Amino acid sequence: MKSENDIITDTDLIALTGYKTPSKQCEILRAAGIFFITRRDGRPRTTWAHFNEPCTKKHMTEESKHVEPNYGALD
């Protein structure tokens, strides 16, 4: 059973991104807002936790909690 802290394998990254080329994998992960590091050989490394809860999703959730009044309705 895979843990949230397990590192995603090279094979899984190919399946998830649809690319074998590390630079394309990085491009896809970056576009999805998924945190990753780049190994010396250029391959991205990330965990299942980062994949399942991308940074952009966390950012969007924080923004959606901040609600401002509709001042235009006062006119």
Backbone as ProteinMPNN parsed JSONL, in Angstrom:
{"seq_chain_A": "MKSENDIITDTDLIALTGYKTPSKQCEILRAAGIFFITRRDGRPRTTWAHFNEPCTKKHMTEESKHVEPNYGALD", "coords_chain_A": {"N_chain_A": [[0.837, -1.183, 0.0], [0.534, 2.218, -0.829], [1.942, 5.052, 0.716], [1.155, 8.422, 1.671], [3.502, 9.819, 1.914], [5.266, 8.52, 0.306], [7.613, 8.494, -2.347], [6.972, 9.315, -5.694], [7.377, 7.018, -8.262], [9.61, 6.693, -11.15], [8.309, 5.356, -13.215], [5.615, 5.708, -12.509], [5.473, 8.5, -12.741], [5.745, 8.802, -15.493], [3.362, 7.622, -16.329], [1.505, 9.339, -15.083], [2.053, 11.915, -16.108], [2.208, 11.53, -18.809], [4.452, 11.713, -20.318], [7.795, 10.732, -21.188], [10.091, 12.148, -21.172], [12.103, 13.946, -18.974], [12.127, 16.816, -18.776], [9.679, 17.552, -19.885], [7.967, 16.291, -18.105], [8.494, 17.8, -15.819], [7.516, 20.238, -16.712], [4.752, 19.707, -16.948], [4.097, 19.06, -14.275], [4.726, 21.499, -13.046], [2.899, 23.221, -14.318], [0.565, 22.219, -13.245], [0.807, 23.0, -10.679], [2.105, 21.447, -8.841], [4.307, 20.692, -6.282], [7.723, 19.949, -6.649], [11.047, 18.557, -6.728], [14.083, 18.79, -8.591], [16.125, 16.262, -9.664], [19.672, 15.557, -9.974], [19.976, 14.35, -12.433], [18.016, 15.516, -13.889], [15.439, 14.587, -13.625], [12.149, 14.856, -12.256], [11.123, 14.851, -8.802], [8.723, 13.985, -6.473], [6.192, 13.66, -3.91], [3.389, 11.487, -3.159], [1.622, 12.874, -1.59], [2.076, 15.584, -2.262], [1.289, 15.426, -4.902], [-1.414, 14.71, -4.706], [-2.489, 16.852, -3.302], [-2.084, 19.603, -4.621], [-0.071, 22.626, -4.65], [-1.407, 24.83, -5.777], [-4.07, 24.226, -5.337], [-4.225, 24.375, -2.561], [-3.667, 27.084, -2.255], [-5.855, 28.219, -3.578], [-7.921, 27.392, -1.913], [-7.35, 28.795, 0.441], [-7.707, 31.415, -0.477], [-10.428, 31.371, -1.099], [-11.602, 31.343, 1.379], [-11.388, 33.883, 2.278], [-13.555, 36.374, 2.333], [-15.009, 39.226, 0.976], [-17.092, 42.072, 1.512], [-19.762, 43.058, -0.708], [-19.452, 45.994, -1.865], [-20.534, 47.417, -3.902], [-23.218, 46.923, -3.859], [-24.306, 48.752, -2.16], [-24.917, 51.062, -3.419]], "CA_chain_A": [[0.0, 0.0, 0.0], [1.329, 3.429, -0.937], [1.731, 6.069, 1.725], [1.182, 9.785, 1.139], [4.877, 10.303, 1.928], [6.071, 7.778, -0.66], [8.047, 9.22, -3.535], [6.396, 8.776, -6.919], [8.418, 6.364, -9.065], [9.772, 7.156, -12.528], [7.246, 4.732, -14.009], [4.362, 6.397, -12.184], [5.529, 9.846, -13.314], [5.46, 8.663, -16.924], [1.923, 7.366, -16.452], [0.744, 10.497, -14.619], [2.258, 13.089, -16.964], [2.085, 11.17, -20.214], [5.733, 11.979, -20.975], [8.991, 10.051, -20.703], [11.145, 13.157, -21.086], [12.042, 14.633, -17.678], [11.796, 18.245, -18.891], [8.238, 17.633, -20.12], [7.342, 15.927, -16.841], [8.606, 18.989, -14.965], [6.614, 21.244, -17.266], [3.39, 19.31, -16.587], [3.954, 19.217, -12.824], [4.752, 22.94, -12.764], [1.63, 23.781, -14.784], [-0.48, 21.75, -12.337], [1.048, 23.551, -9.349], [2.569, 20.38, -7.959], [5.663, 20.902, -5.805], [8.675, 18.88, -6.933], [12.441, 18.94, -6.836], [14.709, 18.209, -9.772], [17.341, 15.531, -9.357], [20.843, 15.923, -10.781], [19.803, 13.843, -13.799], [16.937, 16.282, -14.511], [14.131, 13.984, -13.371], [11.432, 15.438, -11.119], [10.807, 14.0, -7.653], [7.682, 14.511, -5.607], [5.505, 12.621, -3.138], [1.966, 11.36, -3.458], [0.921, 13.944, -0.868], [2.154, 16.789, -3.091], [0.507, 15.191, -6.112], [-2.836, 14.698, -4.368], [-2.867, 18.175, -2.788], [-1.169, 20.571, -5.232], [0.06, 23.956, -4.03], [-2.427, 25.739, -6.292], [-5.328, 23.894, -4.675], [-4.135, 24.937, -1.218], [-3.747, 28.534, -2.405], [-7.229, 28.549, -3.931], [-8.743, 27.176, -0.731], [-7.104, 29.91, 1.347], [-8.328, 32.603, -1.041], [-11.876, 31.26, -1.058], [-12.029, 31.587, 2.752], [-11.378, 35.325, 2.478], [-14.717, 36.933, 1.657], [-15.175, 40.666, 1.189], [-18.467, 42.512, 1.238], [-20.04, 43.633, -2.017], [-19.7, 47.415, -1.633], [-21.348, 47.914, -5.018], [-24.638, 46.753, -3.54], [-24.731, 49.868, -1.325], [-25.338, 52.202, -4.268]], "C_chain_A": [[0.883, 1.248, 0.0], [0.927, 4.425, 0.135], [1.781, 7.442, 1.05], [2.608, 10.325, 1.057], [5.792, 9.538, 0.983], [6.412, 8.663, -1.856], [7.464, 8.533, -4.763], [7.529, 8.231, -7.783], [8.492, 6.965, -10.463], [8.657, 6.614, -13.413], [5.907, 5.411, -13.764], [4.339, 7.806, -12.77], [5.25, 9.824, -14.812], [3.951, 8.479, -17.134], [1.094, 8.602, -16.098], [0.85, 11.693, -15.558], [2.035, 12.788, -18.44], [3.367, 11.382, -20.999], [6.851, 11.163, -20.343], [10.122, 11.041, -20.475], [11.023, 13.934, -19.774], [11.645, 16.11, -17.77], [10.299, 18.441, -19.123], [7.465, 17.269, -18.847], [7.354, 17.124, -15.889], [7.629, 20.067, -15.411], [5.163, 20.96, -16.853], [3.148, 19.495, -15.088], [3.884, 20.691, -12.44], [3.42, 23.579, -13.149], [0.473, 23.386, -13.865], [-0.298, 22.276, -10.919], [1.516, 22.525, -8.345], [4.026, 20.627, -7.583], [6.524, 19.688, -6.154], [10.084, 19.447, -6.858], [12.996, 18.256, -8.08], [16.01, 17.544, -9.356], [18.458, 15.991, -10.267], [20.709, 15.458, -12.221], [18.632, 14.522, -14.521], [15.539, 15.741, -14.263], [13.467, 14.628, -12.158], [11.179, 14.397, -10.035], [9.762, 14.719, -6.818], [7.031, 13.346, -4.863], [4.042, 12.568, -3.572], [1.167, 12.446, -2.746], [0.93, 15.236, -1.68], [1.319, 16.636, -4.357], [-0.992, 15.286, -5.814], [-3.35, 16.034, -3.857], [-1.918, 19.23, -3.348], [-1.181, 21.922, -4.523], [-1.038, 24.891, -4.497], [-3.772, 25.473, -5.639], [-5.348, 24.475, -3.272], [-4.31, 26.448, -1.269], [-5.185, 28.957, -2.712], [-8.139, 28.391, -2.731], [-8.579, 28.327, 0.251], [-7.773, 31.178, 0.841], [-9.836, 32.55, -0.917], [-12.422, 31.494, 0.355], [-12.132, 33.086, 3.036], [-12.508, 35.947, 1.655], [-14.807, 38.407, 2.005], [-16.602, 41.046, 0.855], [-18.572, 43.097, -0.167], [-20.425, 45.092, -1.803], [-20.547, 48.025, -2.749], [-22.827, 47.808, -4.746], [-25.174, 47.915, -2.699], [-25.231, 51.057, -2.14], [-26.786, 52.139, -4.629]], "O_chain_A": [[1.863, 1.322, 0.742], [-0.253, 4.619, 0.424], [2.379, 7.597, -0.015], [2.897, 11.188, 0.228], [6.972, 9.868, 0.866], [5.598, 9.469, -2.308], [7.467, 7.306, -4.855], [8.527, 8.915, -8.006], [7.573, 7.652, -10.909], [8.124, 7.332, -14.259], [5.151, 5.66, -14.703], [3.297, 8.26, -13.245], [4.595, 10.724, -15.339], [3.353, 9.107, -18.008], [0.087, 8.877, -16.75], [-0.13, 12.402, -15.784], [1.713, 13.681, -19.223], [3.371, 11.246, -22.222], [6.863, 10.928, -19.134], [11.015, 10.789, -19.665], [9.974, 14.512, -19.487], [10.9, 16.599, -16.921], [9.714, 19.395, -18.611], [6.432, 17.869, -18.55], [6.353, 17.422, -15.238], [6.994, 20.725, -14.587], [4.438, 21.872, -16.455], [2.113, 20.024, -14.683], [3.071, 21.08, -11.602], [2.874, 24.385, -12.395], [-0.492, 24.138, -13.724], [-1.139, 22.036, -10.052], [1.348, 22.703, -7.138], [4.883, 20.758, -8.457], [6.104, 18.544, -5.975], [10.286, 20.66, -6.916], [12.442, 17.265, -8.556], [16.886, 18.179, -8.769], [18.223, 16.729, -11.224], [21.255, 16.081, -13.131], [18.294, 14.142, -15.642], [14.555, 16.37, -14.651], [14.125, 14.912, -11.157], [11.038, 13.208, -10.321], [9.898, 15.901, -6.501], [7.298, 12.182, -5.164], [3.534, 13.463, -4.246], [0.138, 12.889, -3.256], [-0.095, 15.911, -1.778], [0.714, 17.598, -4.829], [-1.746, 15.877, -6.588], [-4.542, 16.315, -3.972], [-1.037, 19.705, -2.633], [-2.163, 22.305, -3.888], [-1.557, 25.672, -3.7], [-4.54, 26.407, -5.411], [-6.367, 25.009, -2.834], [-5.008, 27.028, -0.438], [-5.672, 29.946, -2.163], [-9.054, 29.195, -2.551], [-9.561, 28.788, 0.833], [-8.344, 31.936, 1.625], [-10.469, 33.573, -0.656], [-13.6, 31.816, 0.505], [-12.873, 33.506, 3.925], [-12.421, 36.033, 0.43], [-14.698, 38.794, 3.168], [-17.243, 40.416, 0.014], [-17.586, 43.569, -0.733], [-21.597, 45.397, -1.583], [-21.205, 49.045, -2.543], [-23.618, 48.536, -5.347], [-26.388, 48.044, -2.543], [-25.89, 51.95, -1.607], [-27.285, 53.018, -5.332]]}, "name": "protein", "num_of_chains": 1, "seq": "MKSENDIITDTDLIALTGYKTPSKQCEILRAAGIFFITRRDGRPRTTWAHFNEPCTKKHMTEESKHVEPNYGALD"}
